[in-house]
Amino acid sequence: MLISPELAKAINAQIGNEFGASMQYLSIAGHFHAQKLTLLAKLFFEQAEEEKTHAMKFVHYILDTQAELQIPAIAAPKPKFTSAEEAVKAALAWEQEVTEQIKALMDLAVSQNDYLAQNFLQWFIDEQLEEINKMDQLLSVIQRAGEKNLLMVEAYLIHSEKAG
């Protein structure tokens, strides 16, 4: 086995966290879809797919290191949100939590001198900076627009796509 049992266990737990995030983002996408806010819904459907992809990267890493894959039970996502701000605050809080989880995985890999894992995890650390910035920016735009002006947020998303 190319990974310690302790790190394999922690990465298996992270697989569950990533799949859980995917389901939570689906729930947030559903919130926006129900309000006919198609671009906000699209953004979170895409985010859900991205989190699933992250989970699968961890799955493949576990398998590639010849460790045992043990996907944990995944809690049900929060089903409803009272506002767009609440939904995006939940997404931002999640990304901040995931950042701490990834940092803990890196700390464990460093403490074990596991250079393969460190190299693998560096991609996730870089990704978390992007994820936090994206959700923080979206929250700021939603707070400025207010719940009654979410169509302005949709217009902002169109402009952002064209500029990016």
N, C-alpha and C positions, 0 to 999 in steps of 0.2 A: 504494500500500500504506500502511495506517495504522499500521504497526508496523515497527520496525527488523528487519532480517534476524537480528541477534544475539538479540533478544528473542523473535522467532518461533521460532528454533532452540531456545532454552531452554524455551519453553512447549511445543513439540512433545515435548521430552524429558520434561517433567512429565506430559504425557498418558500416556506409557508408564509413568511411576512410579505414576500413579493407577490405571491398569488393572492393573498389577502388584500394587498394594495390594488391589484388589478380589479378585484370584485368591488372594492370601495369606489374606484374610479368609474366603474360601470354604473353604480348607484348614482353617483354625481351626474354622470352623463344623462341618465334617465330623468333626473330632476330638471335639467335644462331642456331635454327633449319634450317633456310634458308641457313646458311653457312655450314651445315652438321657437326656442332660441337655438337654432340649428348649428351655428358656428361654435357656441359654447359647448353644446352637446358633442359635436365632432371633436373638439379639442380633448374632451375627457374620454371619449371612446378611443381616440388615438393614444391617450395616456394609459388607458387600461391595457391596450395591446402592448405598449412599451414595457409596462410592469410585468406582463406575462413573459415577454422576451427576456427580461432580466432574470426572472425565475428560471427560465430554461437555460440561461447561461450558467447559473449555479448548478442546475441538474447535470449538465454536461461536464462541468468541472468535477463534481463528485464522482461521476462515472469514469472520467478520464484519469482520475487519481486512484482508481480502483477501490474506492470506499463504498460503503453500503448506502444506497439511496433510501432515506426514511423521511418521506414528506409528512409533516405534522398535520393535525386537524386544523382547519382554517375557520376562524370565527365569521359569522355572518356580518356583512357590511351594515353600516347605519343606513336604514331604508329611506329616510325622509329628511329634508332640510327645510327650514323655515324661510330661508332667503339665499340668494346667490352669494352674499357675503359669508354666510355660515358655511356653505358648501366649499367655497374656495379657502376659507380659513382652515377647514378640516384637511384639505389637500396640502396646504402649506405646513400645517402641524405634522402631517404624516411624513412629508419630505424631510422635515427637520429630524423627526424620530429615526427615519431610515438612515440619515447621515450619521447619527450616533451609532446605529447598529453596524454600519459599514466600518466606521472608525474602530469599533470594538473588535470586529473581525481582523482588521489590519493590525491592531495592537497585539492580538493573539498570534498572528502570523509572524510579526516582528519578534515577539518574545520567544518563538520557537525556531527562529532563523529559517523560516520556510519561505525561500525566495521565489519559488513558483507561485505560491499563494499571494505573496506581496505584489508580484507583477500582475497577477489576475485581478486582484482587488483594487489596484490603482485606477483601472478604468472606471470602476464604480465610484470611487472618490471623486474623480473628475466629473462624472455624470451628475453626482449629487449637487455640485455647485450650479450646474445648468438648471437642474430641476427646481432647486430652491429659488433661484432668480426668476424663473418663469412664473412660478406660483405667487411669489411676492409681487411681481409686476402686475399680474392679473388681479390680485387682491387690491392693489392700489388703484387700478383703473375702475374696478367695480365700486370701491368706496367713494371715489370722486364722482362717478356717474350717479350712484344711488339706485335703489331697487326699481324706481319708476322709470329709469332711463337705461335699462339694460340693452335696448336696441342701439344705443351709442357704444356700448361695449362690443356688440356685434360688428358695428362699423369699424371700431378700433382693430378688431381681429382681422377684418378684411385688409385694412391698411397695413397691418403688421405682416401679413402673408405676402403682400406685394413688395414691401420694403425688404423682407428677409430673403 
